[in-house]
């Protein structure tokens, strides 16, 4: 390879980040990846020499770096990306697997394949053309398939004179569209893939930009989030094969979809429902004491149980659904449209079952995210549907588990893939713009001014809705100790109760003296504190009760976990913002004084960090705003979100 400090051989790091590069046609995706590979020393010299010779033959000034990823002959001839090209490179900080997704609409299915395994999506936008429909389509699919982070690289800045106003205009337009996506983490970087500005090295021609380069963003990105956390909690072992080499050995082989399994663990075998314990674990022909996803293992159980392919081994207290009917968001990948009544095979984990779509609810326009009625879904269409299964499946919501929450549609005759779907909860509703007619999902007497009856996570059973007359949500107050979270929570509770709304306060101190009394203040314990609190808040919301959570919750990763666990549309993140010196001057509990004296290790703001929200739903600067004004600001946000219904 080329000599470079970024040579893969110079790093022994095991942290691997998978990212996908997507965008419209001719935005420069292949060139950008080629620049990353070239500038990090991940290109073999003979490969680079061949590109130089080709450039000389064509009279080009330098090698065409896009050819480093366009591997198919048709791609090189047409100058486009058709198949998903995977490339590997490394820096001293991290190893990377990058997927170059095609930009043409007809290859949307290939892009969906790349997004299904990505930790982050890099959405490329041509600065000369702005945000196009296909860019929005890719951003939407990435969000749909659970990609938690998006880095928006505004490319070809050299063609617009490196103008800051062009970059800011594109940034504002993209954020307006992205406000309706599930993804909440966005980073914007102006780049020139051709010249190399802000790709690996900072660009000197954009002094107005002081942020990180694209590579720095990828190196510094925290992969933590709901999926990584739940990947260690939800034990899901779909059985693929029963090993019986001799009369005295019986093992059940499969790849862990998620979770950790240990020898001695009590487990439940579904769908039979028999409990037993793990007697032995085998990985790579060796006995091990534990295994974790995505390892391939063999499990020996203490009891003789009838277990076969398609069964699932789980923890008794953490169960998947047993579904005879699925609610799906589908990306259709075949010229023959999806129609209700047609029969398909559905592949999910190690299961292959016959299924029949019963209803197509709507098709989603990727440009506006609006829904339109549909009787069928054509090639590359995205829509929501209900599917009847001929045999029940064990599954989870896709936002919770990518492996057990994903399905593939297979043609029963030709045995080829025709579509892919993600499983959603029955209460899951995709957001519709406020100017669309809301669906009739609740009693006529209940006002719904913003059409929230058909938006994510704000559904309440009609009988309870008629009784409580409110849209339950979780108001998550985060901020330093002494910022004013508990004061604001009490004031909000008083006003909600006075208005006839049912609510409950989940305060950090009370939770740590009851539900979470076994937890300390290490990052792991803080994460578990958030997980339990979010689960409790969700239960209250599903019962129609608004939860007011007052927790420091210092880490963005943990708050994102809470948002996903509760439901994005019923989660209102409130940043109770006060400077550290103001909080320390207030110090109502004397905690800062004890922390400064060394009595409280890992105290947020003193010996432990606090990560402020990047895009909170509302910011309350309590050092500048009196309590009444702070309450009014929060009340206005709740009213705008549709959480406050009119009471008769």
N, C-alpha and C positions, 0 to 999 in steps of 0.2 A: 504493500500500500504506500501511498504518499507519506512522506515524513511530516509529522504533525504532533503537537502536544495533545491532540485529541485522538490519537490512535487508539483503536479498541484494545490493543495489547497492553496499553499502559494503565488500564483500569481493571481492578478486580471486583468492581461493584456488582452486586446481584440484583439491585433494584431495577426493574424493567418497566418502562412506560410505553404503552401502546397508544399511538395517536393516529388519527385519520386526517388526511388533507382533502378537503372538498371545496367545491365552488363551481362556477359556471364555465362554459367552454372558453378556452383561450384566456383564462385569468392568470395562467402561468404556474399551474400546480406542479407539473413535472419539472419545470425550470427551478422552482423553489426547492423541491426535494433534491434535485441535482446540486444546487448551491449548498444545501446542508451537507450532503455527502462529500462534496469537493472540499469545502472549507473546514470540515472536521477530519479530513484525511482518511475517509472511508472508501476511496476509489482506488482500484488497482492501477498501477502505472501502465500496464499494457492496454487496459480499457481506455484510459485517458489518452494514450498515444493514438489509438484507433479513432477517437473522436477528433483529435487534432488533424489527423490525415484527412478525415472526411471534411472537416471545415476548410482545409486548404484546397481540396478538390472543388468545393462549392464556392470558393472565394470569400469565405467568412473570416471575420477578424479573429475569432476565437472559437473554441469548441462549444457545441450546442449541449448544454448540461441537461436539457430535458430528455435526451436520449439515454441517460443513465437509468431511467425508469421505464421508458417505453420499450418493452421487450418484444412485443409481437411485431411481426413484419408489417401487418396492416396499420399498426400504430405509427411506425416510423414513416410509412408511405403517406399516410393521411395527416400526420402531425397531431394526432389526438390520442387520448387514453381510452381504451375499450375495456380491458380487464383490470381488476384490482391488482396493482403491483405492490408487493411487499419488499421493503428494504430494511437493512439493519445497520446501525452505527452506534458508536459509544463515545462518551466523553468521560473525563475523570470523575464526574459526579453521578452519571446515570447511563444505563443502556436503553436503546430505543428500538422499537419496531414501528415503522411508519407504513401506512397503507395509502397509496395514491389512488383515490377514487375517481372514476370517470365523471366528466362534467355533463355529457349529453343526457337529455331526459330519457332517451330510450334505454340507457344503462343505469337507470335509477336502482334497479334490483342489485346491481353490483355495488353501488354505493351503500345500500342498506346492509349488505354483507360485511362491508368494512366497518360500519358503525356498530355492528352487533358485539364486537370485541374491544372497542376503543375505550380508553380512559379519558381521552380528551379529543375534541374535534377542532382542527385548525381550518376555519372557513376563510377561503381566499376571495378577495373582492378586487376587481380591476378598478383602480382609481379613476380611469378615464370613462368608465361606464356606470359606476355606482352599484347599488344593491339591485340585482336582477332577480327574476322569478326563480331561476334555478338555484341561486344562492340561498334564497328563502326556503326552497324545497329541501335542500341539503341540511340547513339549520334545523328545520322542523323534524326531519327524519332522525337526525342525531339526537334531538331532544326526546323524541318519541321512543327511541331505542335506549334511553337511559344514560346517554353520555353526559356526565355531570359537569364538565367544563367546556367552554368554547373560547378559543383564541381567534379573534378576527384580525387577519393580516391584510391590510390594505396595500395591495401590490401596485407596481408600476408608478411609484411616486415620482420617478425620474421623468415620466412623460407629462406630468402636470406641474413641473417646476418645483417639486418638493413643497407644494403649497400647504400650509397648515389648515387654511379654511376648507380645502377639499377634504382633508382627513376628518376634520370635525363635522363637516356636513354628512359624510358617510357614516360616521360614528353615531350621530343623532338619529339618522334614518334607520339604522340597524337596530338601535335600542328601542325605537318606537315599535318596530315589528317584534323584537325579541321579548317585549314586555308580556306577550301572550304565550310564551313558551314555558315549559316546565323548568328548563335550565335557568339557574339564577347566577351563575358565575361566568362573567364575560371579561376578557382582556383584549385591548385594541393595540395593535402595533403597526406603524407605517413602515413599509419595506420596499426595497427594489431587488427582486430576485436576480435580475440580470446584472446589476452593478454590485450586488452583495450588501447593500446598505441595510443595517439593522436585522440581518438574518443571523449571522454568527458574530460579526463585529459591528460595533456602533457606526452609524452613518454620520459623517461629518457635515453633510449637506442639509441636515435637519436639526439645527441647534435648538429649535423650539420644542423638540421631543426629548425628554429627560428620562423616559422609562426604560425598561429592559429590552434587550434584543429578543427575537423570537426564540432563539436557542436558550437564552437565560430563563424565559418564561417556562419553557419545557423542563429545564433542569430544576427550577425552584418549585414547580407545581406540586402541591400536596395531593397525593392520590387518595387520601382518606375521604370518607363519606359513608353514606348509608350502605351502599352495596358492599364495600370492603368490611364494614363492621358486621353486617348481617351475614357476610360470607363466613365468619367465624362462629356465628351463633346458631344459625338454622342448619342442623344436620340433615342433609338430604343425600342418601346413597341409593341411587337407582340400580337395582340388580341387573347386570347384563348377562351373566353366565354362571351356572352352577358347576363348581369344580368337584369332580369325584374320581380322582386318579386311583384310589384304592378303597377297600371296604371300611378302613378306619379313618378316612379323611373326607370331610364335606366342608367346602368353602363357598362363599358367595362373592363373586368378583364384580367389580364395577368401578367407575370413576366418580369420586366424590364431587357432586355438583356444588356443595357448599358445606361449611361447618367443620368441626373437629370431632374425631371419634377416638376413644381410648379403650384399652383393654380394661375390663371390669365395668364399663358403662352399662347402665340399663337402657335398653333400646326397645322400640316397638316396630314390628314388621307389618306394614300395610300392603294391601287393604284387609288382610286377615285379622289384624288387631292383637296378635299374640305378643306378650312381653317376654323378654329374655335378657341375657347379659352377653357382652362380648368376651369370648374366651381367648381369642387369639387374633392378631392382626399381622398380615403379611404384605410387605411392599418390596418390590424389586428382589423377590426370592429370599427376603430376610424377615425375621420376626421383628416387629417394632412395637413400642408401647403406645404410640399414638400416630395418627395420620390426619392430614388436612387437605382441603380442596386446593388444586384440582388433581390430587394424586390418584393413581390407579392402584387399588388394593384388593385383597381378599380377606373376608371376615369369616371367622369361625365362631359359632354361637354355642352357648352352653347347652341349650335344649334342641332336640330334634323337631324342627318346624318345617312345614311345607312352604318353601320359598322358591319362587321361579323368576324368570326374566320378566321385567316390568314391575315387580314388587319394589317397595322402597323401605329402607331402614332409616328410622328417625328417632329423635329423643321423645319420650312420652309426653313431655310438657310443651312440645313445640311441633305442632302438626300442620301439614299442608291441607289444602282443600281436597275433598273427593267430589269431583264435578262431573255431572252428566250433561251439563250445558255450559258453554264458554261464551263469555263476552270478550270480543277481540277487536283490536285495531290491526287492520291487515294492509300490507303492501302487496299488491298483486303483480305477478312477474311473468305472466303468459299472455299470448295473443288472444287465446280463448277466454272470454270474460268469465268472472265469477258470478254465478247466478244462484239464487235460492232454489233448493230442491235437487241440485246436482250433487253427486256423491264423490267424495274425495277420501284419501287417506291422510290422517294427521299424525305426524311424527313428533313426539314429545319425550325427551330423555330417551329411555330404552323402549318406549311403547310405540306401537303403530296400530292405530285404530281407525275404523271406518267412521266417517262423519258426514253430516249433511247440513249446509248452511240453511237456516230457517228464515232469517230476515236480515236485510241490509238496511241499517238505520239511516245512514247518510254517507256521502263522500265529502272529503275535506279538501278545500281549495288551498294548496300550499302557499299561494301568493298572499292571500288575505286571512287564511285560517278560518274562513267562513265555511259553513256546511251547506250542502245542497242535496236535495232528494236524489236518490239513485236506486234503480232497479237492478243494476249490475255494476261490477267494478272491472274496468278495462285494464290494459297493460299499463303498469306503473301508477295506477290509481291507488289512493289511500282512503280507507273508509272504516267505519265501525259496523260490526255485524254480530249476530248471534248464531252459534253453531251447535247443533245437536250431535251428541256422541253416541255411538252404538255400544260403547263400553266406557265406564267411568275412568277418569284420569286423576292422578294425584298431582296437584299443581299449586303454585303460588302466584300472587300478583307479580307481574314483570318488574315493577319498580322495586320490589323486595328481593327478587331472585331471578337473575337473567337466565339461568339454566332451566329451572322448573316452570318459569313463566313465559317461555317462548315455544312456539309451535311452527312446524313447516307443513304446508299443504303439498301433497304428492298426488300426481295423476294415477288412478288405480290401474290403468291399462298400460300406459307407457312408462310408469315408474320414474317420472322426472318431476323436479320441483316446479310448482306453479305459483306458489305464494308463501309468504311468511307473516306470522302474526304474533302480537304480544297480548298476554292475558291481562285484563283489567278487572277490577272489582265491579260488582253490580252497581255500586254507588258512584263509580267513577264516571265523571262527565267531562267532556272537553269544553274548554272555554269558548263561548261565542261572543262576538262583539255586541256591544250594548244596543246597536241599532237593528239587530235582528229580532224577529218575533220569538219570544220564549216559548218553550214547549209547555203543554198543559200537564204538569206533573204534580200539582198540589191543588187543594180546594180553592174554588173561585174566590172565596172570601179572604184569602191570604194575598196581600199585595206582593208584587215582585218587580220592583221598578227597574232593576238592571238585568233581568233575565237570568238570575242566579240559580233558578231551579234546575238548570241544565249545565251547571259548571262544576268543576272538580270539587268533590269533598264537602259541599254544602247541603247535601241531601239529608233530610230527616224523614222518617216514616210519616205518611200523611196524617195518621191519627195523632201522633205526638206533635206534629207541626200545628195541627188545629188546636191542640190543647195549650202549647207553650207560646205559639205565635211569635217565633223568633228563628233566625238562622244561626245555629250554634257555631262558634269559631273559637280559636285559641289565640289570645293576645299574649305574645311572648315578650316580656320586658327584660332586656339585657343591659348590663352596664356595670360599672365598678361598684364596689361596696360603698354606700353612702351617696350614690348618685341620685337616689330618690325613687327607686323602683317600688318599694313597699308603700310609700306615701301615695304614689300615683295609682297603684293597684287598689288601695283602700278607697280612694276618691272615685275611681271608676266603678268599683263594686257598688258604692253607695248610690251613684247616679243610675246604674243599670237597674238596681232593685227598685229605686223610686220610679223608674219608667215601666216597671212590670216585667222586666227581663230576668230570667233565671240564670244565675252565674255562681261560680265558686272560685276562690283564690287558692292557688297552689304556690305557697311561699317557700323559699329555699330553707329557711330555718325550721319551719314546721315539718317539712318533708324529711329533713335530716334527723329530726327527733322521732320520726315514726317510720315511714316506708323505707327511708334510706339511712337508717341509723347505723347500719353495718358498714357504711362507706367512709373512706377517708377523702383526701384532697389531691391524690396523685392524678395525673392525666387519665389513667385507666379508670379510676374511681369516679372522676368527674364525668367521663363518658357514660359510665353506667348510671350515674345520677340523672343525666339528661335522658338516657334511653327509658328509664322507668317513668320519669315525669312525663315524657312525651306519650308513652303508652297510656298512662292514667288520663292525660288530657284528651286523648283520642276517645277513650271510653266515655268520658263526660260529653264530648261533642256528639258521639253517636247516640247518646241518650237525649240529645237536644239541649244540653246545658253548656253555656259559654264558660270556658276556662281562662282565668287570668293567671298567667305564670310569671312569677317574679324570681328570677334566678340570675346570678352573675353570668353563667354560661360563657366562659371567656373565649372558647375556641370556635371559629367559624365552622369547622368540620362538624362539631357536635350540634351546632344550631341547624346546619343543613340536614343532619340526620333527623333531628326533631321535625323539621319542615316536611321531610318526605314521609316520616312515620305518621304524622298527623294528617297530612294532605295539604298540598301546596295552596289550594284555594281557601282553606279555612284557617290558614296560619298567617297571623299578622305579626311581623317582627318589628318591635318598637325599641329603638336605640335610645335609652335614657342616658344622655350624654352630659357628663360633667368632668372638668379637668381633675387630674389626680390631686392637685393641691387643694382644690375646693372640697373634694371628698374627704381628704385627710383632715381638713380643718373642721368639717362637720363631725366625722368619726363618732356616730351616735352610740356605737357599741364598744368603743375603745379598741377596735381590732387593729387599726393602723399602728397605734402606740405599741401594742404587743408584738406586731410583726416587725417593727423597727428594732425592738429589743431582742428579736430572735426567738420569741416564744411561739410564733406561728410560721413554720416553714411553708414554702410554696403558697404564699398569700398573694392573690392577684393584685397587680399594680405595684407590688414591692419586690417580691422574690419570685413571682411567676407572671407570665405575660397575659395581656388582654388584647384580643384581636377584634377591633371594632367592625361592625357590619359594613360591607362594601356598598350594598344597596338595600338599606332597611326600608320597610313600608312607610315608616314615619320616624323622624328624629326629633327628640324632645330635649332641647338644651336647658336643663334645669338651672344652670348657673345664670342664665340670661332671662328665663321665662318664669313668671310667677305660677304657682300651682293651678290657679283657675284657668289661665291661658293654656297651660300644658294640657289640661283635661279637655279643653275645647278643641285643641288641635287633634288630639287622639279621637275624640268623639266624631269629628268631621271625617276622619279617615274611615272609621267604622261605618259611618252612614254611607259614604261613597262606595265602600266595598259591598254594601247591601246586607250587612250583618244586623242592621237595625230595621225591623219591620214596624209598620204603623200599628199601634194598638188601639182598639176601639174603646 
